[in-house]
């Protein structure tokens, strides 16, 4: 799917965009866009918040359309900082909202389980929590500072690090989350099935889908744009 085939455009009212896909509310939240924007179009709202309308629409398209493939050529190096700002905001969204909600539900669930099931679920979640924490920390402490260094030393990249190393070592942080989901759906004793289990699974499926979109933004936008900047810096 190309940009031309999607229904989103700069003239579209933001309220209509949300009516098409309410999941885009989380994007507004991460970009710190306040509600009460009235009849503002995408172009007007992005101008108000000093956000690239092209980048905003690309992110919305990635989240709404599973077969969408962004045309990265429509962006330039000035969009890189906006992308990293969005990715940082996503990290905060996951660590302050999504994962605490899942963690709280798991604690409620394991209180009713037998000892074996409790230890199993606790271990899988703790392992996942450590993995995702390390993943985000690597991006925050290595990848994003490296990108800022590229901007500060344009034409003179003395850092031996490259964005290719990030691409090569980019871990799949959804794998253990999928294992946890399978334990609950396939192997948890029927007597422990409860509304809380379904609520927890809804949260897991939701964050799993969101994390896939997060990875797409890194792989299809951030990495190609930074590679282009590295080439231009020599």
C-alpha positions as CSV (number, residue, x, y, z in Angstrom):
1,X,0.0,0.0,0.0
2,X,1.4,3.4,-1.0
3,X,0.7,6.8,0.5
4,X,-1.7,7.6,-2.3
5,X,-3.9,4.6,-1.5
6,X,-4.5,5.5,2.1
7,X,-7.4,7.6,3.2
8,X,-5.4,9.9,5.4
9,X,-4.4,13.4,4.1
10,X,-3.4,16.8,5.5
11,X,-6.9,18.3,4.7
12,X,-8.6,15.6,6.8
13,X,-10.1,16.7,10.1
14,X,-8.3,15.1,13.0
15,X,-11.7,14.1,14.6
16,X,-12.5,12.2,11.4
17,X,-9.2,10.5,11.5
18,X,-9.9,9.2,15.0
19,X,-13.4,8.1,14.0
20,X,-11.7,5.9,11.4
21,X,-9.3,4.4,13.9
22,X,-9.7,5.2,17.6
23,X,-6.3,3.5,18.3
24,X,-4.7,6.6,16.9
25,X,-5.6,8.3,20.2
26,X,-2.4,6.8,21.7
27,X,-0.3,8.6,19.0
28,X,-1.8,12.0,20.0
29,X,-1.1,11.1,23.6
30,X,2.6,10.3,22.9
31,X,3.0,13.5,20.9
32,X,1.5,15.5,23.8
33,X,-1.4,16.7,21.6
34,X,-4.2,18.0,23.8
35,X,-7.9,17.1,23.2
36,X,-10.3,19.9,22.3
37,X,-8.9,20.5,18.9
38,X,-12.3,21.3,17.4
39,X,-12.5,21.1,13.6
40,X,-8.8,21.3,13.1
41,X,-7.3,19.5,10.1
42,X,-4.2,17.4,10.3
43,X,-2.2,20.2,8.7
44,X,-3.5,22.8,11.2
45,X,-3.0,20.6,14.2
46,X,0.5,19.7,13.2
47,X,1.4,23.3,12.5
48,X,0.0,24.2,16.0
49,X,2.3,21.7,17.6
50,X,5.3,22.1,15.3
51,X,5.1,18.5,14.0
52,X,5.8,17.4,10.5
53,X,2.4,16.7,8.9
54,X,4.1,14.2,6.5
55,X,5.7,12.3,9.4
56,X,2.5,12.4,11.4
57,X,0.5,10.9,8.6
58,X,3.1,8.2,7.9
59,X,3.0,7.1,11.6
60,X,-0.9,7.1,11.5
61,X,-0.8,5.0,8.3
62,X,1.7,2.5,9.9
63,X,-0.6,2.0,12.9
64,X,-3.9,1.8,10.9
65,X,-2.9,-0.2,7.8
66,X,-1.1,-3.5,8.2
67,X,0.2,-3.6,4.6
68,X,1.3,0.0,4.5
69,X,4.9,0.6,3.4
70,X,6.0,4.2,3.9
71,X,7.9,6.1,1.2
72,X,10.8,7.2,3.2
73,X,12.0,9.4,0.4
74,X,9.3,11.9,1.4
75,X,11.2,12.6,4.6
76,X,14.6,14.1,5.2
77,X,17.2,14.3,8.0
78,X,15.2,17.0,9.8
79,X,12.5,14.4,10.5
80,X,15.0,12.1,12.3
81,X,14.8,14.1,15.5
82,X,11.0,14.0,15.3
83,X,11.1,10.3,14.9
84,X,13.4,9.8,17.9
85,X,11.2,12.2,19.9
86,X,8.2,10.0,19.1
87,X,10.2,6.8,19.9
88,X,11.2,8.2,23.3
89,X,7.6,9.2,24.0
90,X,6.6,5.6,23.1
91,X,9.1,4.2,25.6
92,X,7.5,6.4,28.3
93,X,4.0,5.3,27.1
94,X,5.0,1.6,27.4
95,X,6.9,1.9,30.7
96,X,4.5,4.2,32.5
97,X,1.1,3.0,31.2
98,X,1.1,-0.3,29.3
99,X,3.5,-2.4,31.3
100,X,2.3,-1.3,34.7
101,X,-1.3,-2.2,33.7
102,X,-0.2,-5.7,32.6
103,X,2.0,-6.1,35.7
104,X,-0.9,-5.2,38.0
105,X,-3.2,-7.7,36.2
106,X,-0.6,-10.4,36.5
107,X,-0.2,-9.8,40.2
108,X,-3.9,-10.2,40.7
109,X,-4.0,-13.3,38.5
110,X,-1.2,-15.2,40.2
111,X,-2.7,-14.6,43.6
112,X,-5.4,-17.2,42.6
113,X,-3.0,-19.7,41.0
114,X,-1.3,-22.8,42.2
115,X,2.4,-22.5,43.1
116,X,3.7,-24.0,39.8
117,X,1.6,-21.7,37.6
118,X,2.4,-18.7,39.7
119,X,6.2,-19.3,39.4
120,X,5.9,-20.0,35.7
121,X,4.0,-16.8,34.9
122,X,6.1,-14.7,37.2
123,X,9.3,-15.9,35.6
124,X,8.1,-15.3,32.1
125,X,7.0,-11.8,32.9
126,X,10.1,-10.9,34.9
127,X,12.3,-12.2,32.0
128,X,10.3,-10.1,29.5
129,X,10.4,-7.0,31.8
130,X,14.2,-7.3,31.9
131,X,14.5,-7.8,28.2
132,X,12.4,-4.8,27.2
133,X,14.0,-2.6,29.8
134,X,17.5,-3.4,28.4
135,X,16.1,-2.9,24.8
136,X,14.8,0.6,25.6
137,X,17.9,1.5,27.6
138,X,20.2,0.6,24.7
139,X,18.2,2.9,22.4
140,X,18.1,5.7,25.0
141,X,21.8,5.5,26.0
142,X,23.5,4.4,22.8
143,X,21.4,4.8,19.6
144,X,19.7,8.2,20.2
145,X,22.9,9.9,21.6
146,X,24.8,8.5,18.5
147,X,22.2,10.1,16.3
148,X,22.5,13.4,18.1
149,X,26.3,13.2,17.6
150,X,25.8,12.8,13.9
151,X,23.9,16.1,13.9
152,X,26.6,17.9,16.0
153,X,29.4,16.6,13.8
154,X,28.0,16.8,10.4
155,X,30.6,15.9,7.7
156,X,32.9,14.5,10.4
157,X,31.6,11.2,11.8
158,X,34.4,10.1,14.1
159,X,32.2,7.6,16.0
160,X,33.0,4.0,15.2
161,X,29.4,3.1,15.9
162,X,26.9,2.9,13.1
163,X,23.1,2.5,12.8
164,X,23.8,-0.8,11.1
165,X,25.0,-2.2,14.4
166,X,21.6,-1.3,15.9
167,X,19.8,-3.0,13.0
168,X,21.9,-6.1,13.3
169,X,21.4,-6.4,17.1
170,X,17.7,-5.3,17.0
171,X,16.0,-7.8,19.3
172,X,12.5,-9.1,18.9
173,X,11.0,-7.9,22.3
174,X,7.7,-9.5,21.4
175,X,8.9,-13.1,21.5
176,X,8.7,-13.6,25.3
177,X,5.4,-11.6,25.4
178,X,4.1,-14.2,23.0
179,X,5.3,-17.0,25.2
180,X,3.4,-15.5,28.2
181,X,0.3,-15.1,26.1
182,X,0.5,-18.8,25.1
183,X,0.8,-19.9,28.7
184,X,-2.4,-18.1,29.6
185,X,-4.4,-19.1,26.5
186,X,-3.2,-22.7,26.1
187,X,-1.8,-24.1,29.4
188,X,-3.5,-22.4,32.3
189,X,-5.9,-24.7,34.1
190,X,-9.5,-24.0,33.1
191,X,-10.5,-23.5,36.8
192,X,-8.4,-20.4,36.8
193,X,-10.0,-18.8,33.8
194,X,-11.7,-15.5,34.8
195,X,-12.7,-12.1,33.4
196,X,-9.2,-10.9,34.6
197,X,-7.5,-13.4,32.3
198,X,-9.4,-12.0,29.3
199,X,-8.7,-8.5,30.4
200,X,-5.0,-9.3,30.7
201,X,-4.9,-11.0,27.3
202,X,-6.5,-8.0,25.7
203,X,-3.8,-5.8,27.2
204,X,-1.1,-8.2,26.0
205,X,-2.4,-8.4,22.5
206,X,-2.8,-4.6,22.4
207,X,0.8,-3.8,23.5
208,X,2.1,-6.7,21.3
209,X,0.5,-5.1,18.2
210,X,1.8,-1.6,19.3
211,X,5.3,-2.8,19.7
212,X,5.3,-4.3,16.2
213,X,4.4,-0.9,14.9
214,X,7.1,0.6,17.1
215,X,9.6,-1.7,15.4
216,X,8.3,-0.8,12.0
217,X,9.0,2.9,12.6
218,X,12.5,2.0,13.7
219,X,13.2,-0.3,10.8
220,X,11.4,1.5,8.0
221,X,12.0,5.1,8.9
222,X,14.7,5.7,11.5
223,X,17.3,3.2,10.2
224,X,17.1,4.2,6.5
225,X,17.2,7.9,7.3
226,X,20.2,7.6,9.6
227,X,22.0,5.4,7.1
228,X,21.5,8.1,4.5
229,X,22.8,10.7,6.9
230,X,25.9,8.5,7.6
231,X,26.6,8.3,3.9
232,X,26.3,12.0,3.5
233,X,28.7,12.5,6.5
234,X,31.2,10.2,4.9
